[in-house]
């Protein structure tokens, strides 16, 4: 698969709300996930760790709606913009999150995902 094929497939899955499936299909065994915030979730390595981060995120937030824009390609990378209307379960606060995911592809898998918000 080309980077464009992977980007199109992942973007379609995100639009359909199948975020976990996108990761499971494309994460490299040694994937690195980097967030724009300090703390325990700032940098996670490996499929198990990234999967656990996703499970935590899902359990901590209720997503009411998500808009997905892109993908925007450049070489072995692509970016996707995600705008989410969500509630933080712990506080009950409803917020809009505007995020860019930058994905780097190596050998047909996502080697790195980096998030900007």
C-alpha positions in Angstrom: 0.0 0.0 0.0 1.1 3.5 -0.7 1.1 6.3 1.9 -1.9 7.7 0.2 -3.8 4.4 0.4 -3.0 4.2 4.1 -3.9 7.8 4.7 -7.2 7.4 2.9 -8.1 4.2 4.7 -7.3 5.6 8.2 -9.2 8.9 7.4 -12.2 6.9 6.3 -12.1 4.8 9.5 -11.8 8.0 11.6 -14.8 9.5 9.8 -16.8 6.3 10.6 -15.8 6.5 14.3 -13.6 3.4 14.0 -10.5 5.0 15.6 -9.4 1.8 17.5 -9.6 -0.2 14.3 -7.5 2.2 12.4 -4.7 1.9 15.0 -4.9 -1.8 15.3 -4.7 -2.2 11.5 -1.7 0.2 10.9 0.4 0.6 14.0 4.0 -0.7 13.7 5.1 -3.0 16.6 7.4 -0.2 17.8 5.0 2.7 17.1 5.6 6.0 19.0 2.7 8.2 20.0 3.5 11.8 21.1 1.1 14.2 22.7 1.5 18.0 23.0 1.2 17.8 26.8 3.6 16.8 29.6 3.0 13.8 31.8 2.5 10.1 31.6 0.9 10.3 28.1 3.4 12.6 26.5 5.3 9.8 24.8 4.2 6.2 24.5 6.1 3.5 22.8 4.9 0.1 21.4 1.5 -1.2 20.4 0.5 -2.3 23.9 1.2 1.1 25.3 -0.5 3.0 22.6 -3.5 0.7 22.8 -3.7 1.3 26.6 -3.5 5.1 26.0 -6.4 4.8 23.5 -8.4 2.7 26.0 -7.8 5.3 28.7 -8.8 8.2 26.4 -12.1 6.4 25.4 -13.0 5.7 29.0 -12.3 9.3 30.1 -14.2 11.0 27.3 -17.6 10.8 25.7 -17.5 11.9 22.0 -20.7 13.5 20.8 -19.5 14.3 17.3 -16.3 14.4 15.3 -15.4 16.1 12.0 -12.4 14.8 10.1 -10.5 16.8 7.4 -7.8 15.5 5.2 -5.7 13.6 4.7 -2.9 16.0 3.7 0.1 14.2 2.4 3.8 15.0 2.2 6.3 12.2 1.4 6.1 9.5 4.1 3.8 11.6 6.3 0.2 12.7 6.3 -1.9 14.9 8.6 -5.5 14.7 9.6 -7.5 17.4 11.4 -10.1 16.2 13.9 -12.6 18.5 15.6 -14.5 16.8 18.4 -17.4 17.8 20.5 -16.8 15.8 23.7 -17.5 15.6 27.4 -14.7 15.0 29.9 -16.4 12.3 32.1 -14.6 13.1 35.3 -15.6 16.8 35.4 -18.7 16.7 33.2 -17.2 19.6 31.2 -18.3 19.7 27.5 -15.6 21.0 25.2 -14.6 21.3 21.6 -11.2 19.8 20.8 -9.4 20.8 17.6 -6.5 18.5 16.9 -4.0 17.7 14.1 -2.6 14.2 13.9 0.6 13.9 12.0 1.4 10.3 11.0 4.7 8.9 9.7 4.6 5.7 7.6 7.4 3.2 7.3 7.1 -0.2 5.7 3.3 0.2 5.3 2.8 0.8 9.0 2.4 3.9 11.3 5.8 4.3 12.9 4.9 7.6 14.7 1.7 9.5 15.5 2.1 13.0 16.8 -0.7 15.2 18.0 -1.0 19.0 18.0 -3.9 20.9 19.6 
